[in-house]
Amino acid sequence: MIINEIIEELKLNQVSGEKDSTKTVDGVYICDLLSWVMANGSKGDIWITVQTHLNIIAVASLLEMPMIIVPESIEVEEDTLTKADEENIIVCTSELDSFTLACKLNEMGMQ
């Protein structure tokens, strides 16, 4: 699925990364423990996490995850957003909680 379509459909607030992304994503991974994500996340996943510090960008970059969604309108740290722009990782926030985001993504065909 194309990232721009996901942003539009879920009414996400994009806070970093390229604004017109035709990158595709293959799945969804939800976890807040960075070491667990490093061990179990997959290339091409959307990552949903409440973490907002700089290390989420390092993990997403390492695993080639093109998009991070931060739920519940949690504010993302400025240095995290700067690094996300440098690494071209799209970071979005949402008013929705992680479970609701996952359900909506599943309804859109994401697994």
C-alpha positions in Angstrom: 0.0 0.0 0.0 1.2 3.5 -0.8 2.1 5.7 2.2 0.3 8.8 0.9 -2.9 6.8 0.7 -2.5 5.6 4.3 -1.9 9.2 5.5 -5.0 10.4 3.8 -7.3 7.6 4.7 -6.3 7.6 8.4 -6.1 11.4 8.5 -2.6 11.3 10.0 -0.6 14.4 10.8 2.7 14.0 9.0 5.5 15.7 11.0 8.6 14.6 9.1 9.8 13.0 6.0 9.1 13.6 2.3 5.6 15.1 1.9 4.7 13.3 -1.3 5.6 9.7 -0.7 4.8 7.0 -3.2 6.8 4.5 -1.2 5.0 1.3 -0.4 4.7 -0.5 2.9 4.1 -4.2 3.3 3.0 -4.7 6.9 2.5 -3.2 10.3 4.5 -3.8 13.5 3.4 -2.5 16.9 5.9 -2.5 19.8 7.5 0.0 22.2 10.6 -2.0 23.1 13.3 -1.1 20.7 15.4 -4.3 21.1 12.2 -6.3 20.4 11.5 -4.3 17.3 15.1 -4.8 16.1 14.7 -8.5 16.5 11.2 -8.9 15.1 10.3 -6.0 12.9 10.5 -6.4 9.1 11.7 -4.3 6.2 8.9 -2.3 4.7 6.7 -2.3 7.9 4.9 0.7 9.3 5.9 0.9 12.9 3.4 2.1 15.5 5.1 3.1 18.8 4.6 5.6 21.7 8.4 6.1 21.8 9.4 9.5 20.5 13.2 9.7 21.2 15.9 9.7 18.6 16.6 6.0 18.8 13.3 5.2 17.0 14.8 6.6 13.8 17.9 4.6 14.2 15.9 1.4 14.5 13.6 2.3 11.6 16.6 3.1 9.4 18.3 -0.1 10.4 15.3 -2.2 9.5 14.3 -0.1 6.4 10.9 0.8 7.9 9.8 3.8 5.9 7.1 5.0 8.3 6.5 5.4 12.0 3.1 6.3 13.5 3.0 7.8 17.0 -0.5 7.3 18.5 -2.6 9.3 20.9 -1.3 12.8 19.7 2.0 12.2 21.5 4.4 15.0 20.6 7.6 13.8 18.9 10.9 15.3 20.0 12.4 17.9 17.7 15.7 16.1 17.3 13.9 13.0 16.4 12.0 14.8 13.6 15.3 16.4 12.3 16.9 12.9 12.1 13.8 11.5 10.5 14.1 14.1 7.7 17.8 13.3 7.3 17.0 9.5 7.0 13.9 10.2 4.9 11.6 8.3 7.3 8.1 9.5 7.5 6.8 10.2 11.0 3.1 10.8 11.6 1.0 11.3 14.6 -2.6 10.3 15.2 -5.3 11.0 17.7 -6.1 7.3 17.6 -4.6 4.7 19.9 -2.4 1.9 18.7 -5.1 -0.7 18.7 -7.5 1.4 16.7 -4.8 2.3 14.2 -4.0 -1.4 13.8 -7.6 -2.3 13.2 -8.0 0.5 10.6 -4.8 -0.6 8.8 -6.1 -4.2 8.8 -9.4 -3.0 7.3 -7.3 -1.4 4.6 -5.7 -4.7 3.8 -2.5 -4.3 5.8 -1.3 -7.3 8.0 
